[in-house]
Amino acid sequence: MTTPQHKIGSGFGATSTAAEVLTGIDLTGKLALVTGGYSGLGLETTRALTEAGAHVVVPARRRSTAVSALDGMTGVEVDELDLADLDSVRGFADRFVASGRRIDLFIGSAGIMAAPETRVGPGWEAQFATNHLGHFALVNRLWPAIADGARVVSVSSRGHHFSGIRWDDLQFEHGYDKWLAYGQAKTANVLFAVHLDALARDRVRAFALHPGRILTPLLRHIDEQEMRDRGMIDADGNIVGDWKNVEQGAATQVWAATSPQLDGMGGVYLEDCDIADPAPPTQTTPANISVSLGVRDYAIDPAEATRLWHLSATLTGENAFA
């Protein structure tokens, strides 16, 4: 059943924290998998889920860094995974499936933003490969281990406003723009959730979301001058606009994965711990990071989602629904 792309009045908002949205929710006996679960929003997500009783698996490209970051946190295990390397994705997924365990909550929180032009695998643009194709292959390979009633959460961004899918130059072989590449990857994250939810036929529900603007290591490729030029900070280095702290930033993905308010729903884009409204038809360019809220029509278009799914399956060789 298609869920309307409109607010439901959750009672939460931009300043809600991950701990607040979990109030009264007991995750004892639940297993969550959080990519990027050792840094930034992912780390706060892992912390919140474990405090609610979940066991959290954190696959990490930098395993020793993850172990250090998660030191002292109970109910967590770390394994190796590089989302930009399909052999690594398959290796992790196959190890997990072989363990015989079931995933109740999957949160794809890992990603890169506005990275300099980088090629991975067979020449894929790194943001599209890491943010979308790696997660696409991972979920499809893990599908036998994803439990009935599970939720799959795809962490997108308001940055999806920057670009739809560039069907004529998906890998930026004819001129690279780091913000358009980021926008395309974040649109892909939304379209992935749209089509996965349709394919799963209510057995598993999928959501995409914008967590908010937060000062985390995700900003590592943006220097101070660019932050000034884009209106993210002022001349004195003070942040400008609607920034969140990490506890607030992690809230929407935790809400998406756990809230009973979303029971029976799926295939929609969330922001500020609610279903987002459609974005107004305003013109936005990558030069303006303060884009409007809401979700673009092209990011929730079922035909675009279907087309991207089949292309991604061809590129990665993974499709649990073939």
C-alpha positions in Angstrom: 0.0 0.0 0.0 1.4 3.4 -1.0 2.0 5.8 1.9 1.1 9.4 1.2 4.1 11.8 1.1 2.7 14.2 3.7 3.3 15.0 7.3 1.5 12.8 9.9 1.9 15.1 12.9 4.3 12.9 14.8 4.6 15.3 17.7 8.4 15.3 17.3 10.4 18.0 15.4 13.8 19.4 14.4 15.0 19.6 18.0 13.9 16.1 19.1 16.8 13.8 20.0 17.4 10.2 19.3 16.8 9.4 23.0 13.5 11.2 23.0 12.1 9.4 20.0 13.0 6.1 21.7 11.1 6.9 24.9 9.1 3.9 25.9 10.5 1.7 23.1 12.2 -1.5 24.2 14.6 -3.0 21.6 15.7 -5.9 23.7 16.2 -8.9 21.5 16.4 -6.8 18.3 19.4 -6.8 16.0 20.3 -3.6 14.2 23.0 -3.1 11.5 24.3 0.5 11.2 26.8 1.3 8.4 28.9 4.2 9.5 27.9 3.4 13.1 31.1 4.5 14.6 31.3 8.2 13.5 29.1 11.2 13.5 25.4 10.5 13.3 26.0 6.8 13.0 27.9 6.7 16.3 25.0 8.5 18.1 22.6 6.2 16.4 24.5 3.1 17.7 24.6 4.6 21.2 20.8 5.3 21.2 19.9 1.9 19.9 22.1 0.0 22.4 20.7 2.1 25.3 17.2 1.0 24.2 18.4 -2.7 24.4 19.3 -3.5 20.8 22.4 -5.4 19.7 24.1 -3.4 17.0 26.4 -4.7 14.3 28.7 -2.0 12.9 30.5 -2.9 9.7 33.4 -0.5 9.2 36.0 0.3 6.6 38.4 1.4 9.4 37.9 -1.5 11.8 40.5 -0.3 14.4 39.0 3.2 14.4 35.5 1.7 14.9 36.7 -0.5 17.8 38.3 2.6 19.4 35.2 4.8 18.9 32.8 2.2 20.3 35.0 1.2 23.2 33.0 0.9 26.4 29.7 0.6 24.6 27.9 -2.6 25.4 25.9 -4.6 22.9 28.0 -3.7 19.9 30.1 -5.8 17.5 32.4 -4.6 14.7 33.2 -6.3 11.3 35.0 -5.2 8.2 33.2 -3.6 5.2 34.2 -1.1 2.5 31.1 0.0 0.7 33.2 1.1 -2.3 34.5 -2.4 -2.8 31.9 -5.0 -3.9 34.1 -7.9 -2.9 34.2 -6.4 0.6 30.4 -6.0 0.6 29.9 -9.5 -0.5 32.4 -10.9 2.0 30.7 -9.1 4.9 27.2 -10.0 3.8 28.0 -13.6 3.3 29.6 -13.9 6.7 26.5 -12.4 8.3 24.1 -14.6 6.4 26.1 -17.6 7.4 25.8 -16.7 11.1 22.1 -17.5 10.9 21.0 -14.3 12.6 18.2 -12.0 11.5 18.3 -8.2 11.0 15.4 -6.3 12.5 16.7 -2.8 11.7 19.0 -1.8 8.9 20.3 1.8 8.8 22.5 2.9 5.9 24.2 5.8 7.6 27.7 5.7 6.0 28.5 8.1 3.2 30.8 10.7 1.7 29.9 14.3 0.7 31.3 16.7 -1.9 34.4 14.6 -2.3 37.1 15.4 -5.0 36.7 13.4 -8.1 37.6 9.8 -7.3 37.0 6.6 -9.2 36.4 3.2 -7.6 35.8 -0.3 -8.8 35.3 -0.3 -12.6 35.7 3.5 -12.8 32.5 4.4 -10.9 32.2 7.9 -9.5 32.9 7.4 -5.8 29.9 9.2 -4.2 27.4 7.3 -6.3 29.3 4.0 -5.7 29.7 4.4 -1.9 26.5 6.1 -1.0 24.2 4.2 -3.3 25.7 1.2 -5.1 27.4 -0.1 -2.0 24.3 0.0 0.1 22.2 -1.4 -2.7 24.5 -4.4 -3.1 24.7 -4.8 0.7 20.9 -4.9 1.3 20.3 -7.3 -1.6 23.1 -9.6 -0.5 21.8 -9.5 3.1 18.2 -10.1 2.1 18.0 -13.7 3.3 18.9 -12.4 6.7 16.5 -9.5 6.9 13.6 -10.5 9.1 9.9 -10.3 8.5 8.7 -6.9 9.8 12.2 -5.4 9.5 12.8 -1.8 8.5 15.4 -0.6 6.1 16.4 3.0 6.5 18.3 4.8 3.7 20.0 8.0 5.0 19.7 10.6 2.2 19.9 14.4 2.5 18.4 17.7 1.6 21.2 17.6 -0.9 19.0 15.5 -3.2 17.6 18.8 -4.4 20.9 19.5 -6.2 20.4 16.8 -8.9 18.2 14.0 -10.1 19.7 10.9 -11.7 21.9 11.9 -14.6 20.9 9.1 -17.0 23.1 10.5 -19.8 26.2 10.7 -17.6 25.7 8.7 -14.5 29.5 8.4 -13.7 30.4 12.0 -14.5 32.7 11.0 -17.4 32.1 14.4 -19.1 32.9 16.9 -16.4 32.8 16.5 -12.6 30.9 18.6 -10.1 31.2 17.4 -6.6 27.9 18.9 -5.5 25.9 17.5 -8.4 27.5 14.1 -7.8 26.5 14.3 -4.1 23.0 15.3 -5.1 22.6 12.4 -7.6 23.8 10.0 -4.9 21.3 11.3 -2.3 18.5 11.1 -4.9 19.5 7.5 -5.5 19.2 6.8 -1.7 15.6 8.0 -1.8 14.7 6.1 -5.0 16.3 2.9 -3.5 13.9 3.1 -0.5 10.9 3.8 -2.8 11.4 0.7 -4.9 12.6 -1.6 -2.1 9.4 -0.9 -0.2 7.4 -1.7 -3.3 9.2 -4.9 -4.0 9.1 -6.1 -0.4 5.3 -6.1 -0.4 4.8 -5.1 3.2 7.1 -7.9 4.5 9.8 -5.3 5.0 9.3 -1.5 5.0 11.8 1.0 3.7 12.3 4.7 4.4 14.6 7.5 3.3 15.4 10.7 5.2 17.2 14.0 5.6 18.8 14.0 9.0 19.5 17.8 9.1 22.6 19.8 8.9 25.1 18.8 11.5 28.8 19.4 12.0 30.3 15.9 11.6 33.2 14.3 9.8 31.0 14.2 6.7 32.1 17.8 6.1 35.8 16.8 5.8 36.0 17.8 2.1 34.6 21.3 2.7 37.2 23.9 3.8 36.4 27.0 5.8 36.4 29.3 2.8 33.9 27.2 1.0 31.7 27.1 4.1 31.7 30.9 4.1 31.0 31.1 0.4 28.1 28.7 0.8 26.6 30.6 3.7 27.2 27.8 6.2 29.3 30.0 8.5 29.8 33.7 8.8 33.1 35.7 8.5 33.9 34.9 12.1 33.4 31.2 11.7 30.0 31.0 13.5 27.5 28.6 12.0 24.6 30.1 10.2 21.1 28.7 9.8 19.3 25.5 10.9 22.1 23.3 12.2 21.5 20.5 14.6 23.6 18.7 17.2 24.4 15.0 16.7 21.7 13.9 19.2 19.1 15.8 17.1 20.7 14.8 13.8 20.4 11.1 14.6 16.8 11.3 15.7 15.1 11.0 12.3 16.9 7.8 11.3 16.3 6.3 14.8 12.6 7.3 14.5 12.4 5.8 11.0 13.8 2.5 12.2 11.8 2.1 15.4 8.7 4.3 15.7 5.3 2.5 16.0 3.9 5.7 14.4 5.2 4.4 11.1 3.7 0.9 11.4 2.1 -0.1 8.1 3.8 2.7 6.2 6.9 2.9 3.9 8.4 4.1 0.7 8.5 7.7 1.8 11.0 10.4 2.6 11.3 11.8 6.2 12.7 14.9 7.8 12.6 16.3 11.4 11.0 13.1 12.7 8.0 13.2 10.4 7.1 12.3 6.9 8.1 15.2 4.7 5.8 17.2 2.5 6.6 17.5 -1.3 9.0 20.3 -2.0 7.7 23.5 -3.5 8.5 23.9 -7.2 11.3 26.4 -6.7 14.5 26.5 -8.7 17.7 25.5 -6.8 21.3 25.3 -7.8 24.2 23.6 -6.0 25.6 27.0 -5.3 22.9 27.5 -2.7 23.1 25.0 0.1 20.2 26.5 1.9 17.7 24.7 -0.3 14.1 24.3 0.8 12.7 21.5 2.8 10.6 18.7 1.4 11.3 16.1 -1.2 11.6 16.6 -4.9 9.1 14.8 -7.2 11.9 13.1 -9.1 13.3 11.5 -5.9 10.0 9.6 -5.2 8.9 8.9 -8.8 8.2 5.1 -9.0 9.3 4.9 -12.6 12.6 6.5 -11.8 13.0 4.2 -8.8 12.3 1.1 -11.0 14.7 2.3 -13.6 17.5 2.9 -11.1 16.9 -0.4 -9.4 17.4 -2.4 -12.6 20.5 -0.3 -13.5 22.0 -0.8 -10.1 21.3 -4.5 -10.3 23.1 -4.7 -13.6 26.1 -2.7 -12.3 26.5 -4.6 -9.1 25.3 -8.0 -10.1 23.1 -8.1 -7.0 19.3 -8.4 -7.1 17.5 -10.4 -4.4 14.2 -10.0 -6.3 15.3 -11.2 -9.7 
